[in-house]
Amino acid sequence: KEDRAKELKNNFQNTNMLTMMLETETGTGNYEEVVQSEWPQEGYVFNESLSRCENGSKLTWNNETKQVIMNSNVSDKCYVYFDKEPEIAYLAEYIKDTVYTEDGANGLYYHDGVGTYTNASEEAGDNSYRYSGANPNNYVCFGSDAAICPDNNLYRIIGLFDDDSDERYNVKLIKANYATITDLGSDGTYVSENNYRWANNTGNSWEASALNQINLNTNFLNNFNSKWISLIEKYKWSIDGANFADGSVKNFFIRESSNKSYENHVGLMYVSDYGYATSPEKWSLDMYAAFLQFTEHWLYLEKREWTITPMSQSESLQQLSNYNVIFLAPGPTTGGDQTLIVGGNGIDSPDVRSAYAVRPVFYLNANVGISGGTGTISDPYRIINN
């Protein structure tokens, strides 16, 4: 007789010829016999290596119909095993609930405007979680499933942000090293191997910048396949201007997030991202004058690099509030040809047609899960779409 394949239907009849075994707890390898009239439809994975039949029939799983297929030409007694599917944690929730235990632990600070450590009053007050200090374990492998993450696929977590206040956080990543022509292309604002202009023409409008439109949101984004692009959130970026002499990190944060925004997938860090990445005792210092001290600052990579923050040239005053603290600061950008850079000799405001290094930044969607890793450079977090 020829072998015949038949599906053991959801409502199976001959239960005396079938024993179903379900794992009791994920990864334990302990199973218990169950009596039920349907195959598990969710929460379990068919274990083909353990499933067997006494007379040699072969069992496989039909993922479309969610049924077991038996290849046999004889009557047989079969044992069907199912492993309990592991629960996949959201990356943001894992960092917020497991890595963060208190302000400063594992380099994380909760910016709720309240704290007992030095300069807690200088927090952003946006309920974000931000990494600060010398070298926190905040590495993520993005764009590769290789067993050893390639250097070019290493990113670092700036922090967790909930800008729409729905209690679902987006993880904000920055490329661990400077982008090169391989990442950003030789068109757009390209000048040399890893130096790009912020814009080719006068004017510091991020929406109109070729670095934004071509190098980041076309060339860089399309280096990834659809699987990885689907993990990147189209995010609302704050593109208000600031002045290099605005003072403390908190002043920069308030200026940057006042009233102007723009949606796209990829951007650059804010000046305030750079400032809050240093140790908290420096948050109250004047960023222009004091940020030549780069110890305990994980975002510093020596070269001068672009931020997304335009240089504000308005001299009008506006009233800004943050956690009941009132600031009087110059108004938002009214034009100009300068934007802000960080690194090297601190903060400066060169012409947009100058050439500096670039590190792409993007937010992961809130459904991104963690599948492994400890966040170190040799064992970065591995992510999947939940």
C-alpha positions as CSV (number, residue, x, y, z in Angstrom):
1,K,0.0,0.0,0.0
2,E,1.1,3.6,-0.6
3,D,1.6,5.9,2.3
4,R,-1.4,8.1,2.9
5,A,-1.5,11.5,4.6
6,K,-4.5,12.4,6.7
7,E,-5.3,15.3,9.0
8,L,-6.3,14.4,12.5
9,K,-9.2,16.8,12.7
10,N,-9.9,19.3,15.4
11,N,-12.8,17.2,16.7
12,F,-11.0,13.9,16.7
13,Q,-12.9,10.7,17.4
14,N,-10.5,7.8,18.1
15,T,-9.0,9.2,21.3
16,N,-7.9,5.7,22.3
17,M,-5.3,5.9,19.5
18,L,-4.1,9.3,20.5
19,T,-2.4,10.8,23.5
20,M,-1.9,14.6,23.7
21,M,1.0,15.9,25.8
22,L,1.2,19.6,26.8
23,E,4.2,21.2,28.4
24,T,3.4,22.5,31.9
25,E,5.8,25.4,32.0
26,T,7.9,27.1,29.3
27,G,11.3,25.5,28.8
28,T,11.0,22.9,31.5
29,G,10.5,19.8,29.3
30,N,7.8,18.6,31.7
31,Y,4.6,17.4,30.0
32,E,1.2,16.2,31.2
33,E,-1.4,14.2,29.4
34,V,-4.6,16.1,28.6
35,V,-8.0,15.2,27.4
36,Q,-9.6,17.7,25.1
37,S,-11.4,17.7,21.8
38,E,-9.4,20.3,19.9
39,W,-5.7,20.8,19.0
40,P,-4.1,23.8,20.8
41,Q,-4.7,26.9,18.6
42,E,-2.5,29.4,20.5
43,G,-0.1,29.5,23.3
44,Y,1.6,26.2,22.3
45,V,4.0,25.0,19.5
46,F,3.9,21.5,18.0
47,N,7.1,19.6,19.0
48,E,7.8,17.4,16.0
49,S,10.9,15.8,17.4
50,L,9.1,14.4,20.5
51,S,5.9,13.5,18.7
52,R,5.9,9.9,17.6
53,C,3.8,6.8,16.8
54,E,4.3,3.3,17.9
55,N,4.2,1.7,14.4
56,G,6.3,4.4,12.7
57,S,3.7,6.8,11.4
58,K,5.1,10.3,11.0
59,L,3.4,13.4,12.5
60,T,3.7,16.9,11.2
61,W,1.8,20.2,11.9
62,N,-0.3,22.0,9.3
63,N,0.1,25.7,10.3
64,E,-2.7,26.9,8.0
65,T,-5.4,24.6,9.3
66,K,-3.9,24.3,12.8
67,Q,-4.1,20.5,12.7
68,V,-1.8,17.5,13.0
69,I,-1.1,15.5,9.8
70,M,-0.3,11.8,10.1
71,N,1.5,10.0,7.3
72,S,0.7,6.3,7.7
73,N,-0.5,3.2,5.9
74,V,-1.3,1.3,9.1
75,S,-3.4,1.7,12.2
76,D,-1.2,3.4,14.9
77,K,-1.1,4.7,18.4
78,C,0.4,8.2,18.5
79,Y,1.7,10.6,21.2
80,V,1.5,14.3,20.2
81,Y,3.6,16.8,22.1
82,F,3.2,20.5,22.3
83,D,5.6,23.0,23.9
84,K,4.3,26.0,25.8
85,E,5.1,29.1,23.8
86,P,7.3,31.6,25.7
87,E,5.8,34.9,26.6
88,I,7.6,37.7,24.7
89,A,8.1,40.9,26.6
90,Y,7.9,44.3,25.0
91,L,11.4,45.8,24.9
92,A,10.2,49.1,26.4
93,E,8.3,47.4,29.2
94,Y,11.3,45.1,30.0
95,I,13.6,48.1,30.3
96,K,11.1,50.2,32.3
97,D,10.0,47.4,34.7
98,T,13.1,45.2,34.9
99,V,16.3,47.2,34.1
100,Y,15.0,50.4,35.9
101,T,14.7,49.8,39.6
102,E,15.6,53.3,40.9
103,D,17.1,56.5,39.6
104,G,20.7,55.8,38.5
105,A,20.4,52.0,38.6
106,N,21.8,50.5,35.4
107,G,22.4,54.1,34.1
108,L,18.6,54.8,33.9
109,Y,16.8,57.9,35.2
110,Y,13.0,58.4,35.3
111,H,12.3,62.0,34.3
112,D,9.1,62.6,36.2
113,G,10.4,65.8,37.7
114,V,10.8,64.2,41.1
115,G,13.9,62.6,42.6
116,T,16.3,62.6,45.5
117,Y,19.6,62.6,43.6
118,T,21.8,65.6,42.7
119,N,20.1,67.8,40.0
120,A,16.8,65.8,40.0
121,S,15.2,69.2,39.6
122,E,16.9,69.4,36.2
123,E,15.0,66.4,34.8
124,A,13.1,66.9,31.6
125,G,9.8,66.2,33.4
126,D,8.3,64.4,30.4
127,N,8.1,61.0,32.2
128,S,10.8,59.6,29.9
129,Y,13.4,57.1,30.9
130,R,16.9,58.1,29.8
131,Y,20.3,56.5,29.9
132,S,23.0,58.7,31.4
133,G,26.6,58.2,32.5
134,A,29.8,56.7,31.1
135,N,28.9,53.4,29.4
136,P,25.5,51.9,30.2
137,N,24.4,48.6,28.8
138,N,22.0,50.0,26.2
139,Y,23.1,48.3,23.0
140,V,20.6,46.9,20.5
141,C,21.2,44.8,17.4
142,F,19.0,46.3,14.6
143,G,18.8,45.1,11.0
144,S,20.6,41.8,11.4
145,D,19.8,38.3,12.8
146,A,23.4,37.2,12.7
147,A,24.6,35.2,15.7
148,I,27.3,37.9,16.3
149,C,25.8,41.3,15.6
150,P,27.8,43.2,12.9
151,D,29.3,46.5,14.1
152,N,27.3,48.4,11.6
153,N,24.1,47.1,13.1
154,L,24.8,48.2,16.6
155,Y,22.6,50.9,18.0
156,R,22.2,52.4,21.5
157,I,19.1,53.3,23.4
158,I,18.8,57.0,24.2
159,G,15.7,56.4,26.2
160,L,12.0,55.5,26.4
161,F,9.4,58.1,25.4
162,D,5.6,58.3,25.7
163,D,4.9,61.5,23.8
164,D,1.2,60.8,23.3
165,S,0.7,59.8,27.0
166,D,-1.0,56.5,26.2
167,E,1.3,54.6,28.7
168,R,3.0,52.8,25.8
169,Y,6.6,53.8,25.4
170,N,8.7,54.0,22.2
171,V,12.4,53.0,22.4
172,K,14.6,55.7,20.9
173,L,17.7,54.4,19.2
174,I,20.8,56.1,17.9
175,K,23.5,54.5,15.7
176,A,26.4,53.4,17.9
177,N,28.9,54.7,15.4
178,Y,28.9,57.4,12.7
179,A,27.1,56.7,9.5
180,T,29.1,56.3,6.3
181,I,28.4,56.5,2.6
182,T,27.3,52.9,2.8
183,D,24.5,53.9,5.1
184,L,23.5,57.4,3.8
185,G,24.6,57.3,0.1
186,S,26.7,59.7,-2.0
187,D,23.8,61.9,-3.0
188,G,21.8,64.3,-0.9
189,T,24.1,66.4,1.2
190,Y,27.1,64.0,0.9
191,V,30.6,65.7,1.2
192,S,33.0,62.9,2.2
193,E,33.0,59.4,3.7
194,N,31.2,60.2,6.9
195,N,30.6,64.0,6.6
196,Y,27.3,65.5,5.4
197,R,25.8,68.9,5.2
198,W,22.6,69.6,7.2
199,A,21.2,71.2,4.1
200,N,22.5,72.1,0.7
201,N,20.8,75.5,0.5
202,T,20.3,78.3,3.0
203,G,17.6,78.0,5.6
204,N,17.4,75.8,8.6
205,S,14.0,74.1,8.0
206,W,14.4,70.4,8.8
207,E,11.4,69.5,6.6
208,A,13.2,70.9,3.6
209,S,16.6,69.5,4.4
210,A,18.1,67.0,1.9
211,L,19.9,65.2,4.7
212,N,16.4,64.5,6.1
213,Q,14.6,63.7,2.9
214,I,17.3,61.9,0.9
215,N,20.1,60.6,3.1
216,L,18.1,59.6,6.2
217,N,14.5,58.9,5.1
218,T,15.3,57.4,1.7
219,N,18.8,55.9,1.5
220,F,19.3,54.9,5.2
221,L,15.7,53.7,5.7
222,N,15.8,51.6,2.5
223,N,18.9,49.8,3.5
224,F,16.6,47.7,5.6
225,N,14.1,45.2,4.4
226,S,10.4,45.4,5.1
227,K,10.7,43.3,8.3
228,W,13.0,45.9,9.9
229,I,11.3,49.0,8.5
230,S,8.1,47.8,10.1
231,L,9.7,48.1,13.5
232,I,10.4,51.8,13.0
233,E,7.7,54.2,14.1
234,K,6.7,57.2,12.0
235,Y,7.3,59.7,14.8
236,K,6.5,63.3,15.6
237,W,9.8,65.1,15.9
238,S,10.1,68.4,17.7
239,I,11.9,70.9,15.4
240,D,11.8,74.1,17.4
241,G,15.0,76.1,17.5
242,A,17.4,76.7,20.4
243,N,20.4,78.9,20.9
244,F,23.8,77.5,21.7
245,A,23.9,79.9,24.7
246,D,20.6,78.6,26.2
247,G,22.4,77.3,29.3
248,S,21.3,74.1,31.1
249,V,20.1,70.9,29.5
250,K,16.5,71.5,30.8
251,N,16.5,74.9,29.1
252,F,17.4,73.2,25.8
253,F,14.7,70.6,26.3
254,I,12.0,73.2,26.8
255,R,13.1,75.3,23.9
256,E,13.2,72.3,21.5
257,S,9.8,71.0,22.4
258,S,7.8,74.2,22.4
259,N,5.4,74.3,19.5
260,K,6.7,73.0,16.1
261,S,6.8,69.4,15.0
262,Y,7.3,67.2,11.9
263,E,6.5,63.5,11.2
264,N,8.9,61.1,9.6
265,H,10.8,57.8,10.4
266,V,14.4,58.9,10.8
267,G,15.9,61.9,12.4
268,L,18.9,63.0,14.5
269,M,19.4,63.5,18.2
270,Y,18.3,66.6,20.0
271,V,20.8,68.8,21.9
272,S,18.9,67.8,25.0
273,D,19.4,64.1,24.2
274,Y,23.1,64.8,24.2
275,G,23.0,66.8,27.4
276,Y,21.0,64.3,29.4
277,A,23.3,61.5,28.4
278,T,26.0,62.9,30.7
279,S,26.0,62.2,34.4
280,P,23.3,64.2,36.4
281,E,25.7,66.4,38.3
282,K,26.4,68.2,35.0
283,W,22.8,68.8,34.0
284,S,22.7,72.2,35.7
285,L,25.8,73.5,34.0
286,D,25.9,75.8,31.0
287,M,26.2,73.3,28.0
288,Y,28.1,75.8,25.9
289,A,30.7,76.5,28.5
290,A,31.0,73.3,30.5
291,F,30.5,70.4,28.2
292,L,34.1,70.2,27.3
293,Q,34.3,67.7,30.2
294,F,33.3,64.5,28.4
295,T,33.9,62.0,31.2
296,E,30.9,59.9,32.0
297,H,29.1,60.8,28.8
298,W,28.2,57.7,26.6
299,L,26.9,59.7,23.6
300,Y,30.2,61.5,23.1
301,L,32.3,60.1,20.2
302,E,34.9,62.8,19.7
303,K,33.8,64.2,16.3
304,R,31.5,67.1,15.9
305,E,28.1,65.9,14.7
306,W,24.7,67.3,13.6
307,T,21.6,67.5,15.8
308,I,18.1,68.0,14.6
309,T,17.9,71.3,16.5
310,P,18.0,74.5,14.4
311,M,19.7,77.6,15.7
312,S,17.1,80.1,16.9
313,Q,17.8,83.7,16.0
314,S,14.7,85.3,17.3
315,E,15.2,87.8,20.1
316,S,11.5,88.0,21.2
317,L,10.7,86.5,24.6
318,Q,8.1,83.8,25.1
319,Q,6.9,82.3,28.4
320,L,7.5,78.6,28.7
321,S,6.3,76.3,31.5
322,N,7.5,72.9,32.6
323,Y,6.3,71.3,35.8
324,N,5.2,74.7,37.1
325,V,8.6,76.3,36.5
326,I,8.3,79.4,34.4
327,F,11.1,80.3,31.9
328,L,11.5,83.4,29.8
329,A,13.4,82.4,26.6
330,P,13.8,83.6,23.0
331,G,11.0,82.6,20.8
332,P,11.1,79.8,18.2
333,T,13.1,79.8,15.0
334,T,12.2,82.5,12.6
335,G,14.7,81.6,9.9
336,G,18.4,81.6,9.5
337,D,21.2,79.4,8.1
338,Q,22.5,77.8,11.2
339,T,21.8,74.7,13.2
340,L,23.4,73.2,16.3
341,I,26.2,70.6,16.5
342,V,27.6,68.7,19.5
343,G,30.8,66.9,20.3
344,G,34.4,68.0,19.7
345,N,34.6,71.4,21.4
346,G,31.1,71.4,22.8
347,I,28.0,73.1,21.3
348,D,28.3,75.3,18.3
349,S,26.0,76.7,15.5
350,P,27.7,76.4,12.1
351,D,26.2,77.2,8.7
352,V,23.9,74.4,7.5
353,R,26.2,73.9,4.5
354,S,29.1,72.9,6.7
355,A,30.0,69.2,6.8
356,Y,29.9,67.1,10.0
357,A,29.3,63.6,11.1
358,V,25.8,62.0,11.3
359,R,24.3,59.4,13.5
360,P,20.7,58.4,12.5
361,V,18.1,58.2,15.2
362,F,14.7,56.6,15.2
363,Y,12.0,55.3,17.5
364,L,10.9,51.7,17.6
365,N,7.2,51.0,17.5
366,A,5.6,50.1,20.8
367,N,5.0,46.5,19.8
368,V,8.7,45.6,19.5
369,G,9.6,42.7,21.8
370,I,12.9,41.5,23.3
371,S,14.0,38.0,22.4
372,G,17.4,37.9,24.1
373,G,20.6,39.8,25.0
374,T,21.8,41.7,28.0
375,G,22.4,45.1,26.4
376,T,26.2,44.9,26.4
377,I,28.2,45.6,23.2
378,S,29.1,41.9,22.9
379,D,25.5,40.7,23.8
380,P,23.2,43.5,22.6
381,Y,19.4,43.2,23.0
382,R,17.8,41.2,20.2
383,I,14.4,42.4,19.1
384,I,11.3,41.0,17.3
385,N,7.9,42.3,16.3
386,N,5.4,41.2,19.0
